[in-house]
Amino acid sequence: MTNQRKLKKVLIITYYWPPAGGPGVQRWLKFVSYLPKYGIEPIVYIPKNAEYPIIDKELIKQVPIDITVIKQPINEPATWAKKLSGKKTKQLQSGILPSKKPSLLTRFMLYIRANFFIPDARVGWVRPSVSYLKEYCKVEGIHTVITTGPPHSLHLIGMKLQEQIGVKWLADFRDPWTTIHYFSQLPLSKRAKKKHKALEKKILLAADAITVTSKPTKIDFERLTNKPIYVITNGYDEKLLPKVKPEVHKKFSIAHIGSLLSDRNPEYLWKAIAALLESNPTLKKDLQINLAGVVSDEVLERLNHYGLSSFIKNYGYLSHTDAILLQHTSQLLLLLEMDKEETKVILPGKLFEYMAARRPIIAIGPVDGAIQPILKETNAGVYFSYQEYEAIYTHLEQQYLAYLGNELKVKSHDVEAYSREAISKKMAEILLQV
């Protein structure tokens, strides 16, 4: 192992950190675990009193005990919104409009958030963070800084530190900025949209290096900058996989892990399952639909419309550990991405955990989505567009027949390339170059 005295100090500026739950935490929580093995000493900077929409206290156990984590207070609008509207703060935090018409108060708060907090509601953390980190970097001898967004306001911290003390700066984009699917849903004025695009371009032109999670995002950003852009996907953590392979459910279980909201409602899939129940009477005693995470009323309504409600096992939000176990014990894993042009670039983090579970994946998303080539490359599953009813039905029928013959398996390969350790090595190589 690399001698501790020779490690290169790198400051990682992130908003999401345990006890925050959800996919935004996983990427850098895992990087800091493996980077020291490849010559990097990570130091993490986070808000002291953040308003996280999801809490998963089990993730605290995954923070390396020898990692340095520094904290500074943050003053964010979600705190005020909580006082005004109680539980209705998540919409303000994300800026995503609900499918049902929001209340007048919620719409007002969304408008304020969208037009007066640019690029996002954490922009107030920029100035105090720069003031604090300037001195911290000088004292600790830190010459390389990473900012990870969203929230994209954190990139402003990196840019100002680069300008004021000359650090090298890598901007990590876990998601796109102005091309992300919900950007068009925000109640933005023309002035606000223009400012977003100008800030995005300014960040991309200023950063010494840029990392993204998918090739399509790299292509989009290359239109705005000539700075080096590297694709570093998310992955799965081998340390969190079950030590002993758990027994797969006896039922013909189809599992979806994560939020299943109205814009991820695969009508033809539900229709295909209903048709399969009609043509295969034995499926009525075998079928189980496992849902883990928030499920919208609209999705539940469509499942009920197709007579599938009695087959649902709704787990609600699961800890990351329990979610991984459910992935390994379900017969089929369902991966859904929104059917939008903007979501073609998205590679959900759970894709890689699904692959590590070595259970067959059924993915449904936009035509030519970024998920498709990875499933094809690894033979980990099959990808369909939302409109491919016949193909979805045929595939489900084949999978059910394989289940009846005790042959429902997947012959995937090269999945190890997406382990957290393997991608951490790639990230370390970039950081050592910057």
PAKOLBA-775419 format. One line per field, with one value per residue (C-alpha): x, y, z; residue number from 1; residue in three letters. Coordinates in pm, whole numbers, padded with zeros to 5 digits, always signed. Each point is the difference from the previous one (the first is absolute). Layout:
N
X: X, ...
Y: Y, ...
Z: Z, ...
resi: NUM, ...
resn: ALA, ...
***
This chain:
434
X: +00000, +00117, +00194, -00228, +00269, +00002, -00374, -00122, -00253, -00322, -00294, -00343, -00284, -00337, -00347, -00124, +00167, -00122, -00245, -00151, -00151, -00064, +00226, +00168, +00201, +00141, +00249, +00242, -00063, +00145, +00280, +00141, +00010, +00223, +00200, +00272, +00095, +00093, +00197, -00274, -00081, -00360, -00119, -00377, -00176, -00376, -00276, -00042, -00379, -00135, -00370, +00019, -00322, +00095, +00181, +00181, +00197, +00145, +00223, +00188, +00159, +00149, +00199, +00369, +00102, +00330, -00151, +00012, -00344, -00029, -00333, -00127, -00355, -00236, -00304, -00241, -00359, -00122, +00028, -00238, -00230, -00025, -00135, -00247, -00129, +00106, +00061, -00022, +00370, +00123, -00145, +00187, +00323, -00018, -00189, -00205, -00368, -00232, -00227, -00310, -00059, +00196, -00148, +00037, +00259, +00204, -00009, +00113, +00291, +00099, +00003, +00218, +00236, +00029, +00056, +00172, +00230, +00213, +00128, -00178, -00114, +00350, +00158, +00010, +00265, +00248, +00139, +00054, +00149, +00252, +00097, +00058, +00164, +00252, +00177, -00057, +00162, +00302, +00054, -00049, +00198, -00291, +00056, -00284, -00373, -00298, -00356, -00286, -00347, -00289, -00037, +00198, +00057, +00285, +00191, +00004, +00200, +00258, +00020, +00053, +00268, +00175, -00013, +00106, +00265, +00092, -00109, -00056, -00371, -00196, -00375, -00193, -00349, -00209, -00285, -00020, -00089, -00225, -00078, -00125, -00359, -00157, +00169, -00286, -00251, +00144, -00202, +00301, -00010, +00192, +00260, +00043, +00036, +00262, +00191, -00004, +00141, +00264, +00111, +00011, +00225, +00219, +00054, +00080, +00250, +00169, +00046, +00340, -00174, -00357, -00145, -00345, -00188, -00093, +00133, -00304, +00059, +00364, -00110, -00244, +00266, +00259, -00218, +00061, +00365, +00335, +00110, +00073, -00316, +00017, -00281, +00009, -00320, -00150, +00043, -00061, +00192, +00125, +00031, -00378, -00091, -00136, +00284, -00205, -00220, -00357, -00274, -00215, -00374, -00215, -00254, +00043, +00097, +00055, +00170, +00035, +00236, -00031, -00260, -00273, -00162, -00260, +00252, +00139, -00329, +00048, -00357, +00091, +00193, -00302, -00214, +00244, +00002, -00382, -00010, +00251, -00226, -00285, +00201, +00187, -00244, +00280, +00155, -00280, +00151, +00361, +00007, +00129, +00083, +00251, +00003, +00258, -00010, -00257, -00278, -00232, -00378, -00011, +00220, -00209, -00315, +00129, +00111, -00349, -00152, +00177, -00101, +00349, -00057, -00034, +00344, +00185, +00228, +00072, +00308, +00013, +00341, +00270, +00346, +00277, +00096, -00355, -00041, +00309, -00135, -00332, +00190, +00178, -00313, -00243, -00041, -00005, +00121, -00192, +00186, -00209, +00112, -00234, -00104, +00150, +00269, +00189, +00020, +00190, +00324, -00092, +00170, -00181, +00231, -00212, +00079, +00343, -00133, -00256, +00283, +00193, -00307, +00031, -00375, -00158, -00077, -00296, +00066, -00255, +00087, +00031, +00112, +00382, +00043, +00350, -00106, -00040, +00366, +00118, -00260, +00099, +00373, -00034, -00294, -00160, -00350, -00230, -00103, -00336, -00156, -00334, -00192, +00126, -00300, +00037, +00372, -00055, -00276, +00206, +00302, -00207, -00154, +00346, +00121, -00301, +00049, +00367, -00115, -00236, +00292, +00225, +00225, -00058, +00360, +00225, +00335, +00152, +00370, +00247, -00218, +00313, +00106, -00278, +00105, +00059, +00363, +00058, -00157, +00179, +00329, -00105, -00098, +00334, +00188, -00184, +00064, +00370, +00015, -00192
Y: +00000, +00354, +00163, +00249, +00273, -00013, +00038, +00302, +00205, +00071, +00201, -00135, +00251, -00175, +00077, -00358, -00206, -00245, +00004, +00115, -00289, -00050, -00032, +00342, -00124, -00320, +00127, +00191, -00207, -00291, +00196, +00112, -00363, -00112, +00306, -00036, -00334, +00190, +00292, +00245, +00127, +00126, +00276, +00054, +00335, -00009, +00220, -00027, +00027, -00100, -00066, -00343, -00130, -00364, -00132, -00336, -00023, -00337, +00179, +00162, -00342, +00011, +00320, -00102, +00062, +00164, +00248, +00373, +00161, +00375, +00181, +00354, +00129, +00049, +00227, -00136, +00081, -00350, +00096, +00292, -00207, -00263, +00260, +00130, -00323, -00287, -00309, +00179, +00083, -00267, +00180, +00315, -00194, -00173, +00261, -00273, +00070, -00276, -00172, +00134, +00373, +00139, +00244, +00374, +00013, -00283, +00168, +00327, -00169, -00184, +00325, +00169, -00298, -00017, +00370, +00140, -00290, -00064, -00256, -00158, +00044, -00063, +00302, +00179, -00247, +00115, +00319, -00129, -00323, +00182, +00222, -00301, -00231, +00256, -00010, -00371, -00092, +00222, -00144, -00362, +00027, -00096, +00078, -00201, +00049, -00203, +00131, -00238, +00103, +00022, +00230, +00183, +00302, -00200, +00043, +00373, -00075, -00188, +00274, +00274, -00202, -00051, +00374, +00115, -00250, -00179, -00355, -00252, -00077, -00299, +00048, -00327, -00012, -00284, +00134, +00252, +00362, +00185, -00315, -00205, -00118, +00220, +00326, +00080, -00057, +00278, +00326, +00192, +00349, +00067, +00185, -00294, -00252, +00220, +00027, -00378, -00062, +00270, -00144, -00353, +00109, +00208, -00300, -00232, +00247, +00069, -00348, -00162, -00333, -00130, -00340, -00123, -00326, -00081, +00037, +00200, +00261, +00024, +00063, +00272, +00176, -00019, +00243, +00258, -00050, -00132, -00099, -00372, -00198, -00352, -00254, -00152, -00197, -00096, -00357, -00264, -00059, -00356, +00049, +00038, -00313, -00288, -00217, -00310, -00003, +00027, -00229, +00148, +00040, -00303, +00233, +00141, +00335, +00315, +00273, +00373, +00173, +00378, +00268, -00098, +00331, +00095, +00067, -00354, -00180, -00274, -00054, -00274, -00194, -00012, -00094, -00277, -00145, +00005, -00178, -00256, -00072, -00071, -00232, -00177, -00083, -00139, +00348, +00110, -00205, +00079, +00376, +00256, +00364, +00143, +00379, +00169, +00379, +00273, -00110, +00266, -00023, +00006, -00310, -00183, +00099, -00151, -00317, -00026, +00070, -00309, -00215, -00018, +00154, -00335, -00107, +00304, -00015, +00363, +00029, +00380, +00161, -00258, +00059, -00045, -00334, -00135, +00131, -00195, -00316, +00039, +00034, -00330, -00191, +00112, -00205, +00298, +00356, +00286, +00316, +00296, +00331, +00278, -00005, +00340, +00120, +00157, -00330, -00185, +00109, -00138, -00308, -00068, -00106, -00305, -00138, -00107, -00149, -00190, -00135, -00108, -00189, -00232, -00013, +00065, +00368, +00134, +00365, +00236, +00352, +00242, -00125, -00026, +00070, -00018, -00305, -00216, -00036, -00090, -00276, -00127, +00021, -00200, -00222, +00096, +00061, +00115, +00357, +00109, +00331, +00084, -00074, -00358, -00186, -00318, -00032, +00061, -00260, -00261, +00056, -00028, -00322, -00144, +00099, -00159, -00325, +00002, +00052, -00300, -00208, +00127, +00158, +00372, +00121, +00258, -00068, +00344, +00082, +00286, +00137, +00038, +00301, +00192, -00078, +00305, -00100, -00019, +00338, +00156, -00099, +00189, +00305, -00007, -00005, +00314, +00175, -00080, +00161, +00318
Z: +00000, -00078, +00284, +00177, -00014, -00380, -00049, -00196, +00200, -00186, +00135, -00097, +00029, +00012, +00133, +00037, +00270, +00265, +00168, -00331, -00194, -00371, -00305, +00034, +00300, -00143, -00259, +00222, +00312, -00198, -00166, +00336, +00113, -00287, -00110, +00270, -00156, -00317, +00145, +00100, +00351, -00017, +00232, -00010, +00046, +00072, +00147, +00375, +00014, -00342, -00064, -00165, -00160, +00077, +00307, +00015, +00325, -00097, -00252, +00288, +00062, -00351, +00059, +00046, +00361, -00102, -00247, +00080, -00027, +00056, +00038, -00021, +00060, -00291, -00014, -00260, -00100, +00085, +00367, -00049, -00219, +00271, +00239, -00259, -00150, +00221, -00210, -00337, -00011, -00239, -00301, +00097, +00049, -00337, -00194, -00168, -00047, +00120, -00250, +00176, +00011, +00296, +00250, -00047, +00280, -00155, -00342, +00153, +00180, -00318, -00194, +00263, +00011, -00379, -00070, +00308, +00094, -00307, -00069, +00300, +00357, +00143, -00168, +00336, +00114, -00266, +00155, +00358, -00135, -00218, +00292, +00227, -00255, -00127, +00334, +00054, -00332, +00071, +00348, -00108, -00322, -00225, -00368, -00161, +00054, -00122, -00010, -00067, -00112, +00014, +00182, -00268, +00224, +00150, -00327, +00071, +00315, -00206, -00261, +00261, +00181, -00332, -00070, +00347, +00113, -00321, +00085, -00277, -00028, -00127, -00053, +00039, -00151, +00139, -00216, -00286, +00075, -00248, -00201, +00294, -00041, +00270, -00105, -00238, +00284, +00213, -00014, -00135, -00146, -00324, +00203, +00240, -00286, -00162, +00327, +00050, -00346, +00044, +00336, -00141, -00286, +00231, +00231, -00289, -00147, +00333, +00149, -00048, -00062, -00009, +00084, -00105, +00048, -00360, -00356, -00124, +00272, -00108, -00359, +00113, +00208, -00277, -00193, +00274, +00095, -00119, +00351, +00058, +00083, +00141, +00032, +00348, +00050, +00330, +00117, +00264, +00322, +00036, +00377, +00027, -00196, +00211, +00129, -00078, -00308, +00136, -00119, -00276, +00065, -00072, -00162, -00352, +00150, -00205, +00207, -00049, +00245, +00035, -00058, -00244, -00086, -00257, -00277, +00041, -00055, -00265, -00117, -00250, +00265, +00229, -00299, -00097, +00352, +00003, -00337, +00125, +00297, -00242, -00225, +00284, +00285, +00221, +00016, +00232, +00282, -00098, -00067, +00247, -00084, +00248, +00030, +00224, +00025, -00054, -00240, -00141, +00015, -00381, -00024, +00259, -00189, -00326, +00177, +00145, -00345, -00136, +00296, +00148, +00343, +00177, -00123, +00139, +00302, +00084, +00224, +00014, +00043, +00079, +00140, -00255, +00159, -00020, -00356, -00109, +00163, -00185, -00328, +00062, +00103, -00272, -00316, -00240, +00048, -00158, -00102, -00119, -00145, -00111, -00364, -00086, -00236, +00292, +00192, -00273, +00170, +00343, +00148, +00330, +00282, +00072, -00348, +00125, +00324, -00206, -00216, +00311, +00126, -00302, -00052, -00344, -00061, -00195, -00083, -00157, -00109, -00292, -00340, -00013, +00371, +00151, +00204, -00311, -00113, +00351, +00031, -00343, +00075, +00324, -00103, +00331, -00131, -00277, -00088, -00144, -00092, +00162, -00321, -00058, +00139, -00206, +00074, +00374, +00012, -00188, +00224, +00318, -00124, -00076, +00346, +00167, -00191, +00104, +00361, -00024, -00126, +00281, -00264, +00058, +00011, -00163, -00169, +00041, -00040, +00057, +00280, +00218, -00209, +00176, +00357, +00220, +00041, -00377, -00070, +00300, -00162, -00315, +00205, +00186, -00330, -00109, +00331, -00010, -00346, +00092
resi: 1, 2, 3, 4, 5, 6, 7, 8, 9, 10, 11, 12, 13, 14, 15, 16, 17, 18, 19, 20, 21, 22, 23, 24, 25, 26, 27, 28, 29, 30, 31, 32, 33, 34, 35, 36, 37, 38, 39, 40, 41, 42, 43, 44, 45, 46, 47, 48, 49, 50, 51, 52, 53, 54, 55, 56, 57, 58, 59, 60, 61, 62, 63, 64, 65, 66, 67, 68, 69, 70, 71, 72, 73, 74, 75, 76, 77, 78, 79, 80, 81, 82, 83, 84, 85, 86, 87, 88, 89, 90, 91, 92, 93, 94, 95, 96, 97, 98, 99, 100, 101, 102, 103, 104, 105, 106, 107, 108, 109, 110, 111, 112, 113, 114, 115, 116, 117, 118, 119, 120, 121, 122, 123, 124, 125, 126, 127, 128, 129, 130, 131, 132, 133, 134, 135, 136, 137, 138, 139, 140, 141, 142, 143, 144, 145, 146, 147, 148, 149, 150, 151, 152, 153, 154, 155, 156, 157, 158, 159, 160, 161, 162, 163, 164, 165, 166, 167, 168, 169, 170, 171, 172, 173, 174, 175, 176, 177, 178, 179, 180, 181, 182, 183, 184, 185, 186, 187, 188, 189, 190, 191, 192, 193, 194, 195, 196, 197, 198, 199, 200, 201, 202, 203, 204, 205, 206, 207, 208, 209, 210, 211, 212, 213, 214, 215, 216, 217, 218, 219, 220, 221, 222, 223, 224, 225, 226, 227, 228, 229, 230, 231, 232, 233, 234, 235, 236, 237, 238, 239, 240, 241, 242, 243, 244, 245, 246, 247, 248, 249, 250, 251, 252, 253, 254, 255, 256, 257, 258, 259, 260, 261, 262, 263, 264, 265, 266, 267, 268, 269, 270, 271, 272, 273, 274, 275, 276, 277, 278, 279, 280, 281, 282, 283, 284, 285, 286, 287, 288, 289, 290, 291, 292, 293, 294, 295, 296, 297, 298, 299, 300, 301, 302, 303, 304, 305, 306, 307, 308, 309, 310, 311, 312, 313, 314, 315, 316, 317, 318, 319, 320, 321, 322, 323, 324, 325, 326, 327, 328, 329, 330, 331, 332, 333, 334, 335, 336, 337, 338, 339, 340, 341, 342, 343, 344, 345, 346, 347, 348, 349, 350, 351, 352, 353, 354, 355, 356, 357, 358, 359, 360, 361, 362, 363, 364, 365, 366, 367, 368, 369, 370, 371, 372, 373, 374, 375, 376, 377, 378, 379, 380, 381, 382, 383, 384, 385, 386, 387, 388, 389, 390, 391, 392, 393, 394, 395, 396, 397, 398, 399, 400, 401, 402, 403, 404, 405, 406, 407, 408, 409, 410, 411, 412, 413, 414, 415, 416, 417, 418, 419, 420, 421, 422, 423, 424, 425, 426, 427, 428, 429, 430, 431, 432, 433, 434
resn: MET, THR, ASN, GLN, ARG, LYS, LEU, LYS, LYS, VAL, LEU, ILE, ILE, THR, TYR, TYR, TRP, PRO, PRO, ALA, GLY, GLY, PRO, GLY, VAL, GLN, ARG, TRP, LEU, LYS, PHE, VAL, SER, TYR, LEU, PRO, LYS, TYR, GLY, ILE, GLU, PRO, ILE, VAL, TYR, ILE, PRO, LYS, ASN, ALA, GLU, TYR, PRO, ILE, ILE, ASP, LYS, GLU, LEU, ILE, LYS, GLN, VAL, PRO, ILE, ASP, ILE, THR, VAL, ILE, LYS, GLN, PRO, ILE, ASN, GLU, PRO, ALA, THR, TRP, ALA, LYS, LYS, LEU, SER, GLY, LYS, LYS, THR, LYS, GLN, LEU, GLN, SER, GLY, ILE, LEU, PRO, SER, LYS, LYS, PRO, SER, LEU, LEU, THR, ARG, PHE, MET, LEU, TYR, ILE, ARG, ALA, ASN, PHE, PHE, ILE, PRO, ASP, ALA, ARG, VAL, GLY, TRP, VAL, ARG, PRO, SER, VAL, SER, TYR, LEU, LYS, GLU, TYR, CYS, LYS, VAL, GLU, GLY, ILE, HIS, THR, VAL, ILE, THR, THR, GLY, PRO, PRO, HIS, SER, LEU, HIS, LEU, ILE, GLY, MET, LYS, LEU, GLN, GLU, GLN, ILE, GLY, VAL, LYS, TRP, LEU, ALA, ASP, PHE, ARG, ASP, PRO, TRP, THR, THR, ILE, HIS, TYR, PHE, SER, GLN, LEU, PRO, LEU, SER, LYS, ARG, ALA, LYS, LYS, LYS, HIS, LYS, ALA, LEU, GLU, LYS, LYS, ILE, LEU, LEU, ALA, ALA, ASP, ALA, ILE, THR, VAL, THR, SER, LYS, PRO, THR, LYS, ILE, ASP, PHE, GLU, ARG, LEU, THR, ASN, LYS, PRO, ILE, TYR, VAL, ILE, THR, ASN, GLY, TYR, ASP, GLU, LYS, LEU, LEU, PRO, LYS, VAL, LYS, PRO, GLU, VAL, HIS, LYS, LYS, PHE, SER, ILE, ALA, HIS, ILE, GLY, SER, LEU, LEU, SER, ASP, ARG, ASN, PRO, GLU, TYR, LEU, TRP, LYS, ALA, ILE, ALA, ALA, LEU, LEU, GLU, SER, ASN, PRO, THR, LEU, LYS, LYS, ASP, LEU, GLN, ILE, ASN, LEU, ALA, GLY, VAL, VAL, SER, ASP, GLU, VAL, LEU, GLU, ARG, LEU, ASN, HIS, TYR, GLY, LEU, SER, SER, PHE, ILE, LYS, ASN, TYR, GLY, TYR, LEU, SER, HIS, THR, ASP, ALA, ILE, LEU, LEU, GLN, HIS, THR, SER, GLN, LEU, LEU, LEU, LEU, LEU, GLU, MET, ASP, LYS, GLU, GLU, THR, LYS, VAL, ILE, LEU, PRO, GLY, LYS, LEU, PHE, GLU, TYR, MET, ALA, ALA, ARG, ARG, PRO, ILE, ILE, ALA, ILE, GLY, PRO, VAL, ASP, GLY, ALA, ILE, GLN, PRO, ILE, LEU, LYS, GLU, THR, ASN, ALA, GLY, VAL, TYR, PHE, SER, TYR, GLN, GLU, TYR, GLU, ALA, ILE, TYR, THR, HIS, LEU, GLU, GLN, GLN, TYR, LEU, ALA, TYR, LEU, GLY, ASN, GLU, LEU, LYS, VAL, LYS, SER, HIS, ASP, VAL, GLU, ALA, TYR, SER, ARG, GLU, ALA, ILE, SER, LYS, LYS, MET, ALA, GLU, ILE, LEU, LEU, GLN, VAL
***
